[in-house]
Amino acid sequence: MNKKNRVLREVGKVLINFGNLAFASLVLGSIIRGDYDKLLLILVGGFIVALFITIGIIMLITGGEE
């Protein structure tokens, strides 16, 4: 496996994990802090999380198999 494929796979894994953590923090943040509009917070956060996870999956696919 060359260096480019390895980097793409690792960055993809990190982005997917970051997306999962961001989603969990958004859900907890919307529950704990009631000051913000919960629907808007979930929609914007969900879009950002979906973007991170999608980019991560694309990087994993581009990186190839081990």
C-alpha positions in Angstrom: 0.0 0.0 0.0 1.5 3.3 -1.0 1.7 6.4 1.2 -1.2 8.3 -0.5 -3.7 5.4 0.0 -2.7 5.0 3.6 -3.1 8.7 4.3 -6.5 8.7 2.6 -7.7 5.8 4.7 -6.5 7.2 8.0 -7.9 10.7 7.3 -11.2 9.0 6.3 -11.3 7.1 9.6 -10.6 10.3 11.5 -13.4 12.2 9.7 -15.9 9.4 10.3 -15.0 9.4 14.0 -15.2 13.2 14.2 -18.6 13.1 12.6 -19.8 10.6 15.2 -18.5 12.6 18.1 -19.9 15.9 16.6 -23.4 14.3 16.3 -23.3 13.1 19.9 -22.2 16.5 21.2 -24.9 18.2 19.2 -27.6 16.0 20.6 -26.3 16.4 24.1 -25.8 20.1 23.6 -29.4 20.6 22.4 -30.7 18.7 25.4 -28.6 20.5 28.0 -28.8 24.0 26.6 -32.3 25.0 25.9 -31.4 28.5 24.8 -31.1 27.7 21.1 -33.7 26.6 18.6 -33.4 22.8 18.9 -34.6 22.1 15.4 -32.2 24.5 13.7 -29.3 23.2 15.8 -30.1 19.6 14.9 -30.5 20.4 11.2 -27.3 22.5 10.8 -25.3 20.0 13.0 -26.8 17.0 11.1 -25.7 18.6 7.8 -22.2 19.2 9.0 -22.0 15.7 10.5 -23.3 14.1 7.3 -20.7 16.1 5.3 -17.8 14.8 7.5 -19.0 11.2 7.3 -19.6 11.3 3.6 -16.1 12.8 2.9 -14.6 10.2 5.3 -16.3 7.3 3.4 -15.2 8.7 0.1 -11.6 8.9 1.4 -11.8 5.3 2.7 -13.0 4.1 -0.7 -10.4 6.1 -2.6 -7.7 4.8 -0.2 -8.4 1.2 -1.3 -8.3 -2.0 0.7 -5.5 -3.0 3.0 
